Amino acid sequence: MNDLQQEITQLIIDTLNLEDVTVADIPPEQPLFGEGLGLDSVDALELALALQKRYDIRIASDSKDARQHFTTVASLAAFVQSQRDACAK
């Protein structure tokens, strides 16, 4: 797990008040919704707001890609990195 993935995992834990869950408990490729971590749509909204604040990025809720970005910690990290790279240009 790289640094950005660890940061995002900790952000998920803190934002959603996941008690008794550590960064090591959430592998980067584990699904965040359904059979994985079990998050729901309310959790997704809270997480999206936290990501926007923390990383100063925009997440369009009507984007067809938004659901893909929130699949796993790894996909979220890739999305955040792509947003950072786009802003750096």
C-alpha positions as CSV (number, residue, x, y, z in Angstrom):
1,M,0.0,0.0,0.0
2,N,1.5,3.3,-1.0
3,D,1.3,6.6,1.1
4,L,-1.7,8.0,-0.7
5,Q,-3.6,4.8,-0.3
6,Q,-2.8,4.8,3.4
7,E,-3.9,8.4,3.7
8,I,-7.2,7.7,2.0
9,T,-7.8,4.6,4.0
10,Q,-7.3,6.6,7.2
11,L,-9.6,9.3,5.9
12,I,-12.3,6.6,5.3
13,I,-11.9,5.3,8.9
14,D,-11.9,8.8,10.4
15,T,-14.7,10.3,8.2
16,L,-17.1,7.3,8.7
17,N,-16.2,6.7,12.3
18,L,-15.3,3.1,11.7
19,E,-14.5,1.9,15.2
20,D,-12.1,-1.0,15.7
21,V,-10.9,-0.8,12.1
22,T,-7.3,0.0,11.2
23,V,-5.6,0.8,7.9
24,A,-4.3,-2.7,7.8
25,D,-7.9,-4.1,7.9
26,I,-8.7,-2.5,4.6
27,P,-6.6,-3.8,1.7
28,P,-6.3,-1.4,-1.3
29,E,-8.2,-3.8,-3.6
30,Q,-11.1,-4.6,-1.2
31,P,-14.4,-3.4,-2.5
32,L,-15.7,-0.5,-0.5
33,F,-19.4,-1.3,-1.1
34,G,-21.5,-4.4,-0.9
35,E,-19.6,-7.5,0.1
36,G,-16.4,-5.6,0.8
37,L,-16.4,-2.9,3.5
38,G,-20.1,-2.6,3.3
39,L,-20.4,1.2,2.8
40,D,-23.7,2.7,1.5
41,S,-24.7,5.7,-0.5
42,V,-24.7,8.0,2.5
43,D,-21.1,6.9,3.3
44,A,-20.2,7.7,-0.3
45,L,-21.5,11.2,0.0
46,E,-19.6,11.8,3.3
47,L,-16.5,10.3,1.8
48,A,-16.7,12.4,-1.4
49,L,-17.0,15.6,0.7
50,A,-14.0,14.6,2.9
51,L,-11.9,13.8,-0.2
52,Q,-12.8,17.2,-1.8
53,K,-11.9,19.1,1.3
54,R,-8.7,17.1,2.0
55,Y,-7.3,17.0,-1.5
56,D,-9.0,20.1,-3.0
57,I,-10.4,18.1,-5.9
58,R,-13.8,18.1,-7.6
59,I,-15.9,15.0,-7.8
60,A,-18.9,15.4,-10.0
61,S,-21.8,13.4,-8.6
62,D,-23.4,13.0,-12.0
63,S,-20.2,11.7,-13.5
64,K,-20.5,8.2,-15.0
65,D,-17.0,7.5,-13.7
66,A,-17.7,8.5,-10.1
67,R,-19.0,5.0,-9.2
68,Q,-15.8,3.5,-10.7
69,H,-13.6,5.8,-8.7
70,F,-15.2,4.7,-5.4
71,T,-14.8,1.0,-6.1
72,T,-11.7,0.5,-3.9
73,V,-9.1,2.4,-2.0
74,A,-6.7,1.8,-4.9
75,S,-9.2,3.3,-7.4
76,L,-9.8,6.3,-5.2
77,A,-6.0,6.9,-4.9
78,A,-5.6,6.7,-8.6
79,F,-8.4,9.2,-9.1
80,V,-7.0,11.6,-6.5
81,Q,-3.5,11.3,-8.1
82,S,-5.0,12.0,-11.6
83,Q,-6.7,15.1,-10.3
84,R,-3.5,16.3,-8.7
85,D,-1.6,15.7,-11.9
86,A,-4.2,17.5,-13.9
87,C,-4.0,20.5,-11.6
88,A,-0.2,20.5,-11.8
89,K,-0.2,21.0,-15.5
